[in-house]
Amino acid sequence: MSVVKTMLAALAVSLSLGAMAAQAETVKWGSRADIYSLDPNSIPSTSNLAFLNHIYEGLVRYDKTFQIEPALATSWELVDGKFWRFKLREGVKFHNGAELTADDVVASFQRAADPASPLKGNMPLYQGIRKIDDLTVEVDVSTTSSLFLNDITNIFVFDADWLKDNNTEKPSDFAQGIEGYATSHTNGTGPFVLESRAPDSKTVLVANEGWWDERHHNVDRLEFIPITSAATRIAALLSDEVDLIDSAPIQDLERLKADPSKTVLSLTELRTVFVAFNRNETLLDGRPNPFNDIRVRQAFEAAIDRDLINQRIMRGLARPSGSMIAPDIAGYSAALDTYEPADPAKAQALLKEAGQEGAQFTYTCMNDESINEEDFCQGIANMLTRAGFAPTIDMGPRAVQSPKRTKGEVEVFNISWANEPTLDAFSLLSQVLATRDGAYGVSNYGGWSVPALDDLVKQAAAATDPTERLSLEEQALRIAKDELLMIPLHQQPIAWATGSRIETIDVRADNKARHWFTMVGE
């Protein structure tokens, strides 16, 4: 993992344009979409967790080189190959003034691992937790793998009394429409405190003056403003209505670069974008599911021209991929990173052989999730039509489409995965490609099941030797590729753009904002 993390660290971009500003400032952050919920256990979304990481913290976190470092825990050790013992940091206070204790960690881990928790898939090795004393907890694990530490970088700690007092000890679930007090209220230990939230309008954070850590930012107030329209988002930056935007539209990057008062930071994200299939016995209208025939899935892949999508829709900035994981993720194999050129004639022949000429289905897409998704969905639908399919596009915002996908109420759909927080192929394998069973397959929205793959994933979980684990992961990824459980399209480009006030901002290939490193000037 150390080699992989070193490679990832090389992708980190730090923008330093001037001396530190002496006075704290307001930063207005224009984002392409709103967050889903203020409850970090409500949905396994990287963007949601990245935002909430300004409010909440875990026992450990990644440093700037993607190495594990202390956060709410100051030290840890694996005892007898059975459990991790964590020593907690003294004197840490929640935003309401309560002191951090072992009781809070126990309640938080139990909440995240609850059978009803959408985030339980982030803890596949977790077995249980207990308090030893006020500043010590022990966590039982199913294997000695150090990946457990990577996993828990996204397991945030709540104040146990706050959870109990507000009847929110159980996690909420965005996809199921299950809300609770933590959906719209917060109480963390992190560098920022929630001041106000108006969904789809503005969420305001203010600096936590009592934060336990050394302050490396001068942001006094952070205003998060969702701006779904790309044109409006660009106009807001150009007119200085906002100080920075994430997901700068790739078609506008040259225009932004031409403005001397604006700075563009772009790189390839760790995230891979896929097309995936419903694999239940029937489609939503009761018809036999054609995608259970591998020839139909092969025809689907043969119809897609990844290179044309990159050239025409992604402006040449994506990385077309036959691999289900990015090259910088542990478990990547160049031997699996292959794909054939698009071949509509081959697709037509396969459909004919399968007796599925003119196969009808709904392709569910989102206009505010993956980069240029609306455009590449339309492009893929056109390619499929030429190859003999009969797709209908169901386009909408992720707030509407994501619950459909989570509930399996889709026939063909897009999904993207960055393998966070683990930064290892085990994340995709255990959470997406494995059969849904307990903490496994939590994001298996298609309902596929390949026992041979499941066996390899469980062997990888138990492997103590990293080399052995990576070999098992490669074997499992090969099965997923051969079975066409999902079709990888590309690793998507990411771009942030800032106005002249932003002096320092931390942008990395995981595309997570970390505004506790942001500095603004006059």
N, C-alpha and C positions, 0 to 999 in steps of 0.2 A: 504493500500500500504506500510505502514511503516514496517510491519512485513515481507512482501515479500522482500522489499529492504534490510532488515537486513539479511535475508537468503541469498540473492544474494551477499551481502558484504562478507559473510563468505566464499564464493567461490573465492573471489579475492586473487590472489597469488602475493606476493611481494618478489622478490628475492634480498637479500642483502648479498653480499659475501665479502665486504671489505669497507674500508674507501673511501670517495669521492675523485675522481681524481681531481687534481688541475688544469689540463689543458683540455680545450675542445678538442674533438676528432671527427674523422670521423667514422660513423657507417654504415656498409654495411648490408643491410636487404634483404635476399633472400626470395622471396615470390613464392607461387605455381602458381600465375597467375597475369597478369598485371591488373591495374585498367581500367575501361571502358572509363572514360572521366574526364577531369578536371572541368567540369561543375557539381556542386553538385545537380542541378535540373534535370539532364539528365536521371537519372535512379534510381529507389528505391532499390539500392543495399547497404547492410550493409558494405561490404568491401570497396566499392567505397567511401561512406560517411566517413567511419573510416579513410581512408587515407587523404581525403580532410579536415578532422577536424584538421589536422596539419597546414593547410593554412587558413581556414575560421573558424568563430565562430558564435554562436547563441546568443540570448539574455540571455539564461540560459543554464546550463549544469549540468551533474551529478558529484557529488563529489565521493570520493573513497568508500563511503557507499551507493551509488546510491540514494542519496538525492539531490533534486534540489538546486542549489546554483547560485549566481549571476555570470554572464559572462559580456556581453556587456551591460546588464541592471543591475543596482545596487539595484533596488527595484521594487516591483509590488504589485498591489492590484486589487481585483475584485470589481467593482463599480456597485451597484444596481443590481447585478446578471446578468448584460447585457454585460459588457465589462471589459477587463483587461487594466489597466493603467500602463505603464512601464516608469521608469525614467532611462535614458541612462547614461552610464559612461562618465565623462568628460575627455578630453585629449587623447582619443584613436585615433590612426592614422592607416590608411590603409598602405599597403606596398609601395604605391606610394607617401605617405606623406600627403594625404588628411585626414581631420579630420572627424570622425564619427559624423553624425547628424541624426535627425529624418527622413530626406528625404531618407537617405540610407535604413533605416529599412522599410519604406513604400514601396519603390521600390522593395526591396528584398522579402517582404511578397507577394506583388502583383505578382511578377514573379513566386514564388513557387506555388501560388494558381491559376495561369493562367489555363484556361480550357485545354490548350495544354501541361501543365506541367506533366511529369510522376511522380512528387513528390507531387502532390496535395492530394493524398490519405493519406499523412502524416499529413494533416491538416483538418480532417473531421468536426471539430467543428468550424473552422474559417468562419467568415461571412464578414469581411471587416476591414480596418485599416485606421487611419487618424492621421495626425500630429497635435499636440497641440501647441508645441513650439519646438525650436531646439533640446531639449533634452527630449522630452516627446511624446509618441505615445499612442494611445488607439486602442485596437483590439476588435471588436465585435465578440461575440461567440454565438453559438446556445444553450448552456447549461452552467450551473455554474460548471460543472465537472472540478476538478483540473487536469484531464488527459491532458488538453490543454497544461499545462506547460511541461509535459513529451513529448508531440507531438513535440513541437517547439525546443527541444534540437537538432534536425536535420535540422532546418531551418536556413541556414547560411546567413550572412549579406554581401551584396556587396556594393561597392561604386556606388551610383546612377549615378554620372557624368561619371564614367568609363564605366558603362553599356551603357549609352546614346552615349558617344563619340565613342564607338566601335560597335554601332548598334547591341547590344546583350541584349536588354531589355527583349526580349522574351526568354523563356527557349529552350535549344536544347533537342533533343530526340534521345538517342542512338539507341533504337530499330527501330525507323523509319528512321535512317540514316540522321537525321537533325542535322547539326553541326552549330557552330557559333564561334565567337571570344573566348568565355569562354570555348569552348571545349579544347583549347590548350594553353590558357593564364589564369593567375590568378591575383587577387588583393584582398587579404583578410586582416584580422587584427590579424591572429593567430601567434603561436610561431615560425613558419617556413615560409620561402619565397621560391617560385619556382625559381630555377636557370636554369634548363634545363629539357626537356622531349624528349625522343626518344621512342615512343610506342613499346612495346614488347622487349625493350632493357634495358633502364635505365631512371629513373626519379630522379633528384637530387634536394634536398631541403637544404637550409642553414638557420642557426639560425637567427631569427628576433631580432636584437639587440635593437630595439625600442618597443618591446612587452610591453604592459601595465601591465602584470601580473608578479608576482615574479617568477624568473627562478629556477626550480628544476631539471634541466638537465645540462649536460655539452657537449651535442652533437652540434658540430659546423657545421657538414655536414652530411646529411642523404641520402644515396644512396639506392634507392629502385630498386631491380633487379629481374624481374620475371624469375623464373627458373621452367618451367613446368614439367620437368622430375624429378621424385622423387629421382632416383639414382644420378642424377647430382646435385640435391639440397643437398643431404646428403654428397656427395663428396666435394662440395664447403665448407660446414661447417667443415668437418673433416680436410680439408687442410687449413683452416683459410682464404679462399678466401672471405668468408662472415662471419660476426660476429654473426648473428642470422638468424633463419628461422622460418616462421610461418608454420602451417600445416605440422609439422614433420611427415613423413610417420609412421603410427602406427606399421608397420611390422619392423621398424628399431629402435624402442625406446629402446629395451634392449641393442642393440649394442651401441647406444649413451650413455646410462647410464653406460656402462662398461668403457667408456673413461673418466678418471678423469679430463680432461680439458674441458669437455662438461657438461652442465646442462640441464635437461629436465623438463619442467613444463607442466603437463597434468591435465585435468579435463574434466567434461562433459559440453558441451556447452548448452546454452539455446535453441539452434536451433533444431527444429524438421524437419526431412526429410520425405517427402511424395511421393507417386505415385498418380497422378491425371489423369482425363479423359477429353477428348474433349466431350462436351455435345451438340454440334450443331446437327441439324437434320441429316446431312450426314457427312461421313468421307471425307478426302481430295480428294479422287477419285470419289466422288459422291454416294458411296454405303450408304444405310441406316445405321445409327450409332448404333451398337449393345450395346454401353455403356449407352444408354438411358433406357435400360431394367435393373432394379435393380438386377435381377437374374444374369446377366452377371457380374456386379460389385461385387456381393456377391461371385460368382465363382472365380473372380480374387483374392479377399482377401483370400478365402479359400485355394488358391494355394500357397500363400506366407508363407514361414517358417521364421518368424522374428528371432527366436532363433538360427536357423542354420546360418542365415546371420551374426548374431552377433558373433557366435562362430568361423565360418570359415573365414569370410571376415573382420570383425571388430576386431578380436583378443580378443573378450570378453570385449572390452572397451566401446562399445556403450550401450545405455539403451533402449532395445526393448520397444515399447510403443503402447498402444491402444489409448492414449490421443493425441489430436491435439496440446496441449501445454505442456511445461515442468512443473514439479512440483513446480518450483520456480517462475512461472509466475502467477500473480493475475488472478483468475478465474479458476484455476486448480481444478478439482474434481477427487478424487480417484475412485469414482463410474464410471467414464467414461474411466478410464485408464485400460481397460480390452481388451483382444483379445483371440480368440480361437486358439488352435494348428492348424497347417497346416493340411488340409484334402483334398488330391487330388481327392479322390473318391467323396466327396461331391461336389467339383468343377465340376467334370465331369457330375454328375447328374444334377446340376443346368444348365450347358450349354446345356445339352440334353433337359431339360424341356423348355428352352428358344428357342430351335431350332437354337442354335449358335455353334454347335460342329465344331471345326476347325476354329473358328473366326480369321480372319486375320487382323492385324493392325501393325502400325509402333510405336515402343517404342523409343522416342527421349531422349537421354542421353548426359551428358557432361563428359569429362574426366578431368576437372579442376575446378569443382564447389564443390559439396559435397564430403566429405571424402570417398575415395575408391569407388566413384560412378561407375567408369568403371567396377569394379569387381562385385558390387552388382547388376548392371543392367544385366550383363551376368548371374548371379546366378538366378535372378528373371525370366529372359527369359527362362531359363532351367526349372524352376519350373512350369511356365505357359505352356510350351510345354508338360510336363508330365501330366498336368491337362486337356489338350485338346484344348488349344489355339494355334494359329500359329503366334507368334510375329516375327517381323523383327527389329533388333536394328539399329537405326541411331545414331552413336556415333560421337562426334566432340567437339571441344573447345567451351567454353561458348560464345566467341566472335561471333561464327557462329550460335550456337544453341539458345542462349538467344533471339535474334530477332524473330526467328521462334515461340518460346513459347509466347512471348509478343503479337505477331500478331495473335495467335490462329492457327498457321499453323502446328499443332502437333495433334496426335491422343491419345497417352498415353505419359505422360511426368513426370519428377521429378520436385519437387519444395521444397525448404526449407524455414522455417520462424522462426525468433528468437523473434518476437514480439517487435522489437525495432523501434523507441526509447521509446515506451510507457511502455514496461514491463508489459503489461496487455493483457488479451485475446481479448480486444476490437480491438487491432491492427489486428490480424488474421481475426476476424469476419468482421470488417469494410472494410478491404483492399482486402481480398482474398475470403472469403466465401459469402459475400453479392453480390447481383446482381449489375452488373456494371451500375452505375448511378451517374454522377457527381463525387464527391470526394469518393464515395463508389465503392467498387469492382474494384479498379484501377489495382490490380494484380490478378483479376479473369480471368485467362488465358483460362479456360475451357468453359466459357460461361454458367455456371449453374445458376439457378435462383429458389429460394425457398421463396415465399412470406412470409410464416410464420416465417422463419429465419430473413428476412429483417425487419419485424415488431419488432421482439425482439431486433435486433441490434439498431434500431432507438429509442426504449424505453430505452435501456441501455445508449445511448448517452445523453438522456434527464434526466436520473436519477441523483438526487442530493445526494442521500444516497448511500454510497459505498456498503453497504450490499445488497441493492436492485439491484444495477448495477451488482454485481457479480452473484446474483441469475438469473437475466435475461441472462447474458452471459452463464451460465451453461445450461440453457434451449436451447439457440441457438446452443451451441456446441453439445448437445444431438441430435438435429435435423440433424446437419451436419454429425454426426457419424452414425445415423440410415440411412440416405440417401446415405452414402458412397460417399460424394462429393469428398473426398480425403482419401487415406489410409495412416495413419501414420506408418512409419517403426521403427524409433528410434530417440532419441536425440543423436546426434553424439558426438564422443570424439574430443577433440582438444589438440594439443600439440605444444608448442614452444620449440625450443632448442637453446642454446646460447654457444658461445665460452668463453674462460677464460677472455677476455677483458671486458665482460659485467658484471658490478657489481650490478646494480639495474635495474629491468625491471618490469613494471606493466602489469600483465596478469590477465584478469578477465573472468567470464563465458560468457560475451557478445562477447568475442573474438575480441575486438577492440584494435588496437595498440594505445598507448598513449606515444609517445616517448618524450614528454615534461617532463616525469618522469624518463627517461633512463639516467643512469650514466655509464661511461666507465672508465676503469683504464689504467694502462700502457700496 
